Amino acid sequence: KEKLLIWMIHFSPLIWFEGYPWQDYIINQALENLHNIENWWIDAILIENNYDLPHTKYLDTEIIVQMTYIAQILRKQTNLPMWICCLWNDWKTSLSIAKIVWLQFVRIPVFVDHIKTHYGYEIKENPQEIINFRKKIWAENIKIFTDIQVKHSQLLNQRPLIQSATDAINSWTDWLIITWNWTWDFPDYWDLKNVREKVWDFPIIIWSWTTPENIQQWLKYADATIIWTYLKTSFHTKHDINIKSWEEKIDIEKVKKIISIIKYKFIKKS
């Protein structure tokens, strides 16, 4: 099976959030990242408002408008598959933007679990409500990629990871995303192996500090990996909410190293 590499574009802080650098800067930075990405071997792009801190469960109107506008600009600049996540868990906005600007996927961090974010508020979504809304707006062609026991949160309905995976599959997710605890955490190899063995060939994305040292191990059991933070220039400091600044550039040497492993040592593409 072909393995997939998904890269991210984290928008700079959007309007009214601390550090907001004005819209032209945000657009130019996003386009620069997009054009750099297209020069490398990747399969899809995920866009997020990662630096809107503190993350809110639902987006304010002005942020929705700005994210829609920027997503539309990026969509016109590339033929790569694109997906979107509106943090923390604004799935209505994600699905609506995807529908309007022709994005293929959305990420929904909380789908079947009951969690408490590191900002202190609880999220317990109804997966059937999400599926019904997608149908209501005639967006059933848009795939939903859902986290199980999402990172940067406390799981309130404690249960094995495989139970969350099974619930998500039975609730009509299209892909599973496995993230572990924090961005800098290394995935639990045995958890991943166990989920893979129990869900058979259901698609799994690994999203937790993928590096040249561990990517072959994770992709032995996952179908795709999301990578971005590792590729930035500086070293990270644990326990920071965002371990790399939105102002940092991508380290091309890191990119070359991980691409060479994926392209030549592990994944065969036609």
C-alpha positions in Angstrom: 0.0 0.0 0.0 1.1 3.5 -0.8 1.9 5.6 2.2 1.0 9.3 2.3 2.9 12.3 3.6 0.7 15.3 4.7 2.2 18.7 5.4 0.7 21.6 7.3 0.3 25.3 6.9 -0.2 27.0 10.2 -1.6 30.5 9.8 0.0 33.3 11.7 -2.2 34.7 14.4 -5.5 35.9 12.9 -7.3 39.1 13.5 -7.5 40.2 17.2 -5.2 37.5 18.5 -1.9 38.3 20.2 0.8 38.9 17.6 -1.5 39.5 14.7 0.8 40.7 11.9 -1.9 42.0 9.5 -3.6 40.1 6.7 -1.1 40.7 3.9 1.7 39.1 6.0 -0.5 36.1 6.8 -1.4 35.6 3.2 2.2 36.0 1.9 3.6 33.7 4.6 0.9 31.0 3.7 1.7 31.3 0.0 5.4 31.1 0.7 4.9 27.9 2.7 2.6 26.5 0.0 5.1 27.1 -2.8 7.9 25.6 -0.8 5.8 22.6 0.0 5.0 22.1 -3.7 8.6 21.7 -4.5 8.8 18.6 -2.4 7.2 15.1 -2.5 4.0 15.4 -0.6 0.4 14.2 -1.0 -1.9 16.7 0.8 -1.9 19.9 2.8 -3.7 20.6 6.1 -4.4 24.3 7.1 -5.1 25.4 10.7 -5.4 28.5 12.8 -2.9 26.9 15.2 -1.5 30.2 16.5 -4.9 31.7 17.5 -4.2 31.5 21.3 -6.0 30.7 23.4 -7.9 28.3 21.1 -11.7 28.6 21.3 -14.2 25.8 20.8 -16.0 27.8 18.1 -14.6 30.6 15.9 -15.8 34.1 16.0 -17.4 35.5 12.9 -14.4 37.7 11.9 -12.1 34.6 12.2 -14.4 32.5 10.1 -14.4 35.2 7.3 -10.7 35.5 7.4 -10.0 31.8 7.3 -12.4 31.4 4.4 -10.7 34.1 2.5 -7.2 32.8 3.0 -8.3 29.2 2.3 -9.8 30.3 -1.0 -6.6 32.0 -2.0 -4.6 28.9 -1.3 -7.1 26.7 -3.0 -6.6 28.6 -6.2 -2.8 28.3 -6.1 -2.5 24.5 -5.9 -4.1 21.3 -7.2 -2.9 19.3 -4.2 -5.7 17.9 -1.9 -6.3 20.3 1.0 -8.1 19.9 4.3 -8.9 22.2 7.1 -9.2 22.3 10.9 -10.8 25.1 12.8 -9.5 24.9 16.4 -10.5 23.8 18.9 -13.4 21.8 17.5 -15.5 24.0 15.2 -16.6 21.2 12.8 -19.5 23.2 11.4 -17.1 26.0 10.3 -14.6 23.4 9.0 -17.2 21.6 6.9 -18.7 24.9 5.7 -15.4 26.4 4.5 -14.5 23.1 2.9 -17.8 23.1 1.0 -17.5 26.7 -0.1 -13.8 26.7 -1.3 -13.7 23.0 -2.6 -11.5 21.4 0.1 -11.5 17.6 0.1 -11.2 16.8 3.8 -11.7 18.2 7.3 -10.0 17.3 10.6 -12.3 17.0 13.7 -10.2 16.7 16.9 -13.1 15.5 19.1 -15.6 13.0 17.5 -16.5 10.2 19.9 -14.5 11.1 23.1 -15.2 13.3 26.1 -12.3 15.5 26.8 -11.1 18.6 28.7 -8.8 20.8 26.8 -5.6 22.2 28.4 -7.5 25.6 28.4 -10.0 24.1 30.9 -13.2 23.6 29.0 -15.0 20.3 28.1 -15.9 19.0 24.7 -18.2 16.1 24.1 -19.5 16.0 20.6 -22.3 14.0 19.1 -20.9 12.2 16.0 -24.3 11.7 14.5 -24.9 15.4 14.7 -21.7 15.9 12.7 -22.7 13.4 10.1 -26.2 14.9 9.8 -24.8 18.4 9.3 -22.5 17.2 6.5 -25.5 15.7 4.8 -27.6 18.8 5.4 -25.1 21.1 3.5 -24.7 18.5 0.7 -21.0 17.9 1.6 -21.0 14.1 1.8 -18.1 14.1 -0.7 -15.9 15.8 2.0 -14.1 13.2 4.1 -13.9 13.6 7.8 -10.6 12.7 9.5 -11.1 12.4 13.3 -8.7 12.2 16.2 -9.1 9.5 18.9 -8.1 10.6 22.4 -6.7 13.8 20.9 -3.5 15.4 22.2 -3.3 18.5 24.3 -6.3 17.4 26.4 -7.4 15.1 29.3 -9.6 12.2 28.4 -12.7 12.3 30.7 -14.3 9.0 29.6 -11.3 6.8 30.3 -11.1 3.8 28.0 -8.6 1.9 25.8 -7.5 3.6 22.6 -8.9 0.7 20.6 -12.4 1.4 22.0 -12.3 5.0 20.8 -11.1 3.8 17.4 -13.9 1.3 17.2 -16.5 3.9 18.2 -15.2 6.4 15.6 -15.3 3.8 12.8 -18.9 2.7 13.8 -19.8 6.4 13.8 -18.7 6.8 10.2 -15.4 8.5 10.4 -13.4 8.2 7.1 -9.9 8.1 8.7 -8.5 7.8 12.2 -5.9 10.2 13.5 -3.7 9.1 16.4 -1.8 11.8 18.2 -0.9 10.8 21.8 -0.5 13.4 24.5 1.5 16.4 23.3 3.1 17.5 20.0 6.6 16.5 21.3 5.5 13.1 22.5 6.7 10.0 20.8 3.8 7.7 19.9 3.3 4.5 21.9 4.4 1.8 19.5 2.3 -0.9 21.1 -0.8 1.2 21.1 -0.4 1.9 17.4 0.3 -1.8 16.7 -2.8 -2.9 18.7 -5.1 -0.5 16.9 -3.8 -1.6 13.5 -4.3 -5.2 14.3 -7.9 -4.6 15.5 -9.1 -2.3 12.8 -7.6 -4.3 9.9 -7.1 -2.1 6.8 -9.0 1.0 8.1 -6.9 4.0 7.3 -4.8 5.5 10.1 -2.8 8.8 10.3 0.0 9.2 12.8 0.5 12.7 14.0 3.0 13.1 16.8 6.5 14.3 16.4 7.4 12.4 13.3 11.2 12.5 12.6 13.7 10.7 10.4 14.5 8.4 13.3 11.0 7.1 13.8 9.0 7.5 10.6 9.7 4.0 9.3 8.6 2.5 12.5 5.3 4.5 12.6 4.5 3.9 8.9 4.8 0.2 9.4 1.3 0.4 11.0 0.0 3.7 9.8 -1.1 4.7 6.3 0.0 8.3 6.5 1.8 10.8 8.7 1.4 14.5 9.2 4.6 16.5 9.7 5.4 20.2 10.2 6.6 21.3 13.6 9.8 19.1 13.4 10.8 20.7 10.1 11.1 24.2 11.6 14.5 25.7 12.4 14.9 25.9 16.1 15.0 23.3 18.9 11.8 23.0 20.9 11.1 23.5 24.6 8.9 21.0 26.2 5.7 22.1 27.9 5.2 25.1 25.6 1.8 25.0 24.0 3.2 25.7 20.6 6.8 24.5 20.6 7.9 26.4 17.5 7.1 30.1 16.7 4.9 31.0 13.8 7.7 33.3 12.6 10.2 30.4 12.1 11.2 29.2 8.7 11.4 25.6 7.5 14.8 23.9 7.7 15.4 22.6 4.2 18.1 20.2 5.4 15.5 18.5 7.7 13.1 18.4 4.8 15.7 16.7 2.5 16.5 14.2 5.2 13.0 13.0 5.9 11.9 13.0 2.2 14.9 10.9 1.3 13.9 8.3 3.9 10.3 8.3 2.7 10.9 8.3 -1.0 13.9 6.0 -1.3 14.1 3.8 1.7 10.5 3.0 2.6 7.7 4.1 0.4 7.4 3.0 -3.2 5.3 5.3 -5.4 4.4 4.7 -9.0 
